[in-house]
Amino acid sequence: MSAPVVIAGAGLAGALLAAQLALRGHRVAVYEKRADSRREEVAAGRSINLALAERGWEGLRRANAVDAVMQFALPMRGRMVHDRHGRLSLQPYGVRSDEVIYSVHRGHLNQCLLDVAQDAGAELHFDAPLTRVDFAARRAQFAQAEVPFEVLIGADGAGSVVRASMSAAAPLGDYTDFLDHGYKELRIPDRDGAFALDPEALHIWPRGGYMLIALPNPDRSFTATLFLANRSENGEASFAALSDANAAQRFFAAQFADVLGSIPDFDRQWTDHPVGILGTLHCPRWHHGDRALLIGDAAHAIVPFHGQGMNCAFEDCVSLIDGIGHHTPGSAIDWSAVFDRFDADRRQHCEAIAAMALENYIEMRDSVADPAYQLRRALELELARRLPEFRPRYAQVMFTNIPYAQARQNGRAQAELMKRLTEGKTQLSEIDIDAATAAALRLRSG
């Protein structure tokens, strides 16, 4: 029997890729350093609820997993912005009925995809950390087992052991730009069996240099995530300054009073839940000849502010499967050519979404509360209503499969147009919509 395609990492990307490969007749074995998450409670404080968008759904369709995921995916139709006085304003994501993103619990999604991969025929091995790779012999050591592989796929996250092994064999030149902000998660429980907040929105408390967001869960709770500077030099808010739960209580009372009142065990959660790190991974080479390939966070981890880390990783899986093409079991695959095509297809787009994710942090924590931004956004949505072919950058990223690099290029041109059309204006009624529509048409045709 030929050696299997071995995937290191049974997280979201590893499990999805395993399902896709197995469904197409490949022998697949997945090795995960942790225990089987289907037999454990999901750890608190490290999940970051995920925003599932069109690129992610396409990956799930390729694995026949849509129906299973839909059982716990919650639709969100816009951003609900909370100001310091508790006033609310909903900013819709789009104008079409299908322009919705879905809140999914990372742990539940991972458990679901492990079932999908196993049902498709993939072998799953847990408590099996990768300790050594012999690329020349095509063998990898997982715990006590030495495993032969046809190819080794590194889906083992930002701290990838596969990537470290590749770099030890031939330096990759990889590095991580760490953001000077971190995050802490808090759980907002249900209120007498009902959601404490509107469950069909992603909630944002923008506060300039920092923000709080909250996404709904199927059990009617919300996962709230505070994004804040790790340290500050001018007495500004930071995790270092919030040294204990009392300091955090005072901070929330001043900035997020409506949230503080909804978390009865705030002190315990603040003390118990860790501060997570955020960064962008840059890796100039994703494969080692025809022996190994990195995907997802192992290749290009990004910050979470555009909700595209998982969606981008799932798009990696689609790209890799398309690059392999139809495969007859037992026939040889030119893996070197497959990996070259994967790099050529994905690199510029992964770099584009990494940049857009950083840009979206500024938008979410600051711009969404800016009247000038709100006017530009209102004009974009009005043009989208009038012109089916006109889609704001956010909609291109979240609701289509337009390549990321193209969406970013389109977005730059559209941003310049919106800025010009709204200059000196304070409300939509002051803008000549017919002239704006004609300008948008010229932009699209040009």
C-alpha positions in Angstrom: 0.0 0.0 0.0 1.3 3.4 -0.9 2.2 6.0 1.8 -0.7 8.3 2.8 -0.9 12.1 2.5 -0.1 13.0 6.1 -1.6 16.1 7.6 0.0 17.6 10.7 -2.7 19.3 12.7 -6.4 18.4 13.1 -7.6 22.0 13.5 -10.0 23.7 11.1 -7.9 23.7 8.0 -6.4 20.2 8.6 -9.7 18.6 9.2 -11.4 20.2 6.2 -8.5 19.4 3.8 -8.5 15.8 5.1 -12.2 15.5 4.3 -11.8 17.0 0.8 -8.8 14.7 0.0 -10.5 11.6 1.3 -13.7 12.3 -0.7 -11.5 12.4 -3.8 -9.9 9.0 -3.2 -6.7 9.9 -1.5 -5.4 8.0 1.5 -5.2 10.5 4.3 -3.8 10.3 7.8 -4.1 13.3 10.2 -2.0 13.6 13.3 -2.8 16.1 16.1 -0.7 16.8 19.2 -3.8 17.5 21.4 -6.4 15.0 22.6 -9.6 14.5 20.5 -11.6 17.7 21.1 -14.8 15.8 20.5 -14.3 14.2 23.9 -13.4 17.3 25.8 -15.0 20.7 26.8 -13.7 23.6 24.7 -11.3 25.7 26.7 -12.6 29.1 27.7 -10.8 32.3 26.8 -9.0 31.2 23.6 -11.7 30.6 21.0 -12.4 33.9 19.2 -15.7 33.2 17.7 -15.3 33.0 13.9 -17.1 34.8 11.1 -18.0 32.3 8.4 -18.3 34.0 4.9 -18.6 32.9 1.3 -15.1 31.6 0.9 -15.5 29.5 3.9 -18.8 28.1 2.7 -17.2 27.1 -0.6 -14.7 25.1 1.3 -17.4 23.4 3.3 -19.4 22.7 0.2 -16.4 20.8 -1.2 -16.4 18.6 1.9 -20.2 18.1 2.0 -20.2 19.8 5.4 -22.7 22.7 4.8 -25.7 21.0 6.4 -23.8 19.9 9.5 -22.3 23.4 10.1 -25.7 25.1 9.5 -27.0 23.4 12.6 -25.0 25.9 14.8 -24.2 28.8 12.5 -25.9 32.1 13.5 -26.6 34.7 10.8 -25.3 38.3 11.4 -26.7 41.0 9.1 -24.6 43.9 10.2 -22.5 45.7 12.7 -24.4 47.0 15.8 -22.3 50.0 17.0 -22.5 50.9 20.7 -21.4 54.4 21.6 -20.2 55.5 25.0 -23.7 56.6 26.0 -25.3 53.2 25.2 -26.9 54.4 22.0 -27.1 51.8 19.2 -26.9 52.0 15.4 -27.0 49.2 13.0 -24.7 49.3 9.9 -25.9 46.6 7.5 -23.2 44.5 5.8 -24.9 44.8 2.4 -28.1 45.3 0.6 -28.8 41.8 -0.7 -30.6 39.2 1.3 -27.7 36.8 1.0 -25.1 39.3 2.3 -24.9 37.8 5.7 -22.0 36.4 7.7 -22.3 33.6 10.2 -21.0 33.4 13.8 -19.6 30.0 14.4 -18.0 28.7 17.6 -14.4 27.6 16.8 -14.6 24.5 19.0 -17.9 23.3 17.8 -16.8 23.8 14.1 -13.6 21.9 14.7 -15.5 19.0 16.3 -18.0 19.0 13.4 -15.2 18.9 10.8 -13.4 16.1 12.5 -16.6 14.0 12.2 -16.8 15.0 8.5 -13.2 14.0 7.9 -13.6 10.7 9.7 -16.8 9.9 7.8 -15.1 10.7 4.5 -12.5 8.0 5.3 -9.6 10.0 6.8 -7.5 8.3 9.6 -7.4 10.5 12.7 -4.7 10.2 15.4 -4.6 12.2 18.6 -2.1 12.8 21.3 0.5 12.6 18.6 2.9 15.6 18.5 5.3 15.9 15.6 8.8 15.6 16.8 11.0 15.0 13.7 10.8 15.0 9.9 13.1 13.2 7.6 12.3 14.8 4.3 14.7 12.7 2.2 13.2 9.4 3.5 9.6 10.8 3.6 9.1 9.8 7.2 7.8 11.8 10.2 7.9 10.9 13.9 4.6 11.5 15.7 5.0 10.7 19.4 6.1 7.0 19.4 5.1 6.3 15.8 7.4 6.7 12.8 5.1 7.4 9.8 5.8 7.2 6.1 4.2 9.9 3.9 3.7 10.6 0.3 3.6 14.3 1.1 3.4 16.1 4.5 0.9 19.0 4.8 1.6 21.4 7.6 -1.8 22.6 8.9 -0.5 22.9 12.5 -1.0 26.6 13.0 1.1 29.7 13.5 3.6 27.9 15.7 4.0 25.1 13.0 6.4 22.3 13.7 6.3 21.4 10.1 7.4 24.9 9.2 10.2 24.8 11.7 11.3 21.4 10.3 11.3 22.8 6.8 13.3 25.8 7.9 15.9 23.6 9.7 16.3 21.7 6.4 16.5 24.8 4.2 15.9 28.3 5.8 12.6 29.8 4.9 13.2 33.3 6.1 9.9 33.4 7.9 9.1 36.0 10.6 6.1 37.3 12.5 5.1 41.0 12.8 3.5 41.0 16.3 0.9 43.6 16.9 1.3 45.7 20.0 -2.3 44.9 20.9 -3.6 41.7 22.4 -7.1 40.3 23.2 -9.1 38.9 26.1 -12.3 37.0 25.8 -15.3 37.3 28.1 -18.6 35.4 28.0 -21.9 37.3 28.2 -24.5 34.7 29.4 -28.1 34.6 28.3 -30.6 36.7 30.1 -33.4 34.5 31.5 -33.1 32.2 28.5 -32.9 35.0 25.9 -30.0 36.7 24.1 -28.7 39.7 26.1 -28.1 41.5 22.8 -29.5 41.4 19.3 -28.4 38.0 18.0 -28.4 39.0 14.3 -25.6 41.4 14.6 -21.9 41.6 15.3 -21.7 44.0 18.1 -18.9 46.6 18.2 -18.0 49.1 20.9 -15.4 51.3 19.0 -13.3 53.5 21.3 -10.6 54.9 19.0 -7.4 53.1 20.0 -9.2 49.9 21.2 -12.5 48.1 20.9 -14.8 45.4 22.2 -16.7 43.1 19.9 -19.3 40.4 20.7 -20.6 37.5 18.5 -23.6 35.3 19.3 -23.5 31.6 20.3 -26.2 28.9 19.8 -26.7 28.7 23.6 -27.9 32.3 23.6 -24.6 33.6 25.1 -22.2 36.0 23.4 -18.5 35.8 23.2 -17.1 39.2 23.8 -13.5 40.0 22.9 -11.6 43.1 24.0 -8.8 44.2 21.7 -6.4 46.5 23.5 -2.8 47.7 23.6 -0.6 45.5 25.6 1.3 48.4 27.1 1.1 52.2 26.9 3.5 55.0 27.8 1.1 57.9 28.3 -1.3 56.5 30.8 -3.6 55.3 28.1 -5.7 52.1 28.4 -3.7 48.9 28.2 -3.7 45.3 29.5 -0.6 46.2 31.6 -2.6 49.0 33.2 -5.5 46.7 34.0 -3.4 44.7 36.4 -6.3 43.2 38.3 -10.1 42.7 38.1 -10.8 45.9 40.1 -8.9 48.0 37.6 -10.7 46.2 34.8 -14.1 46.8 36.4 -13.4 50.5 36.6 -12.3 50.5 32.9 -15.4 48.7 31.8 -17.7 50.9 33.9 -16.3 53.9 32.1 -16.1 52.5 28.6 -18.5 49.5 28.3 -21.0 50.0 31.1 -23.8 48.1 29.3 -21.5 45.1 28.9 -20.2 45.1 32.5 -23.8 44.8 33.8 -24.3 41.7 31.7 -21.4 39.7 33.0 -22.2 38.6 36.6 -18.9 36.7 37.1 -16.7 39.4 35.5 -14.0 39.3 38.1 -13.5 35.5 37.7 -13.5 35.7 33.9 -11.0 38.6 33.8 -8.7 36.8 36.2 -8.9 33.3 34.6 -8.9 34.2 30.9 -5.5 34.8 29.3 -4.4 37.7 27.1 -3.9 36.4 23.6 -1.2 37.6 21.1 -1.9 38.9 17.6 0.5 38.9 14.7 1.0 38.5 10.9 3.2 35.7 9.7 5.4 36.2 6.7 6.9 33.1 5.1 8.6 33.5 1.7 8.5 29.8 0.9 5.6 27.5 1.6 6.8 24.1 0.3 9.9 21.9 0.5 10.4 20.5 -2.9 7.8 17.8 -3.6 7.8 16.6 0.0 5.9 19.2 2.2 3.5 22.1 2.0 2.2 24.7 4.5 -1.4 25.9 4.5 -3.5 28.2 6.6 -2.0 29.8 9.6 1.1 27.7 9.3 1.9 29.5 6.1 0.3 33.0 6.5 -1.3 33.6 9.9 -3.1 37.0 10.0 -4.8 39.2 12.6 -8.6 38.5 13.0 -10.0 41.9 12.2 -11.5 41.1 8.8 -12.9 37.7 10.0 -11.0 36.0 7.2 -8.3 33.9 8.8 -10.4 30.7 8.7 -12.1 31.7 5.4 -8.6 32.2 3.8 -7.4 28.8 5.1 -10.5 27.1 3.7 -9.8 28.8 0.4 -6.3 27.3 0.6 -7.9 23.9 0.7 -10.0 24.6 -2.3 -7.0 25.9 -4.2 -4.9 22.9 -3.4 -7.6 20.4 -4.3 -8.1 22.2 -7.6 -4.4 22.2 -8.2 -4.3 18.4 -7.7 -7.2 17.9 -10.1 -8.9 14.6 -10.7 -6.8 11.8 -9.4 -7.0 8.1 -10.1 -6.1 6.1 -7.0 -2.6 4.6 -7.4 -1.5 7.1 -10.1 1.5 9.4 -9.6 1.0 13.0 -8.7 3.6 15.7 -9.6 3.6 17.2 -6.2 6.3 19.7 -7.0 4.2 21.2 -9.8 1.1 21.1 -7.5 2.9 23.0 -4.8 4.3 25.6 -7.3 0.8 26.2 -8.7 -0.6 26.5 -5.1 2.0 29.2 -4.3 1.4 31.0 -7.6 -2.4 31.0 -7.0 -2.4 32.0 -3.3 0.5 34.1 -2.3 -0.5 37.6 -3.6 -4.0 37.0 -2.3 -2.9 36.0 1.2 -0.7 39.0 1.3 -3.6 41.2 0.3 -6.0 39.9 3.0 -3.2 40.2 5.6 -3.0 43.9 4.8 -6.8 44.4 4.6 -7.1 42.7 8.1 -4.8 45.3 9.6 -6.7 48.1 7.8 -10.0 46.8 9.1 -8.8 47.1 12.7 -8.6 50.8 12.2 -12.0 50.9 10.6 -13.7 48.8 13.3 -12.2 50.5 16.4 -12.4 54.1 15.1 -13.9 54.7 11.6 -17.3 53.1 12.2 -18.1 55.9 14.7 -16.9 58.6 12.4 -19.7 60.6 10.6 -17.6 61.0 7.5 -17.1 57.2 7.3 -20.8 56.6 7.9 -21.7 58.9 5.0 -19.2 57.2 2.7 -20.6 53.8 3.7 -24.2 55.0 3.2 -23.3 56.1 -0.3 -21.7 52.8 -1.1 -24.8 50.9 0.0 -27.1 53.2 -2.0 -24.9 52.7 -5.1 -25.0 48.9 -4.5 -28.8 49.1 -4.4 -28.8 50.8 -7.8 -26.0 48.9 -9.4 -25.9 45.1 -8.9 -22.4 45.1 -10.3 -21.2 47.6 -7.7 -20.0 46.0 -4.5 -18.1 47.7 -1.7 -14.8 46.2 -0.8 -16.1 44.6 2.3 -18.8 42.8 0.3 -16.3 41.6 -2.2 -14.2 40.1 0.6 -17.0 38.6 2.6 -19.8 37.7 0.1 -17.9 36.7 -3.1 -14.9 34.6 -4.2 -13.3 37.6 -6.0 -9.6 37.1 -5.4 -8.4 39.1 -2.4 -5.8 41.1 -4.3 -8.4 42.1 -6.9 -10.9 43.1 -4.1 -8.2 45.2 -2.5 -7.4 47.0 -5.8 -11.1 47.6 -6.4 -11.5 48.8 -2.9 -8.8 51.4 -3.3 -10.4 52.9 -6.4 -13.8 52.9 -4.8 -12.5 54.5 -1.6 -11.1 57.4 -3.6 -14.4 57.8 -5.4 -16.4 57.8 -2.2 -14.1 60.3 -0.6 -14.4 62.6 -3.6 -18.2 62.3 -3.9 -18.8 63.0 -0.2 -16.3 65.8 0.2 -17.9 68.7 2.0 -21.2 66.8 2.5 -22.7 65.7 5.8 -25.7 63.7 4.7 -26.8 61.5 1.8 -29.5 64.0 0.6 -26.8 66.5 -0.3 -25.2 64.2 -2.9 -26.3 64.0 -6.5 -27.1 60.3 -6.6 -27.5 60.2 -10.3 -24.1 61.7 -10.9 -22.6 59.4 -8.3 -24.2 56.4 -10.0 -22.7 57.5 -13.3 -19.3 57.9 -11.7 -19.5 54.4 -10.2 -20.4 53.0 -13.6 -17.4 54.6 -15.2 -15.2 53.2 -12.4 -16.5 49.7 -13.0 -16.1 49.9 -16.8 -12.8 51.6 -16.6 
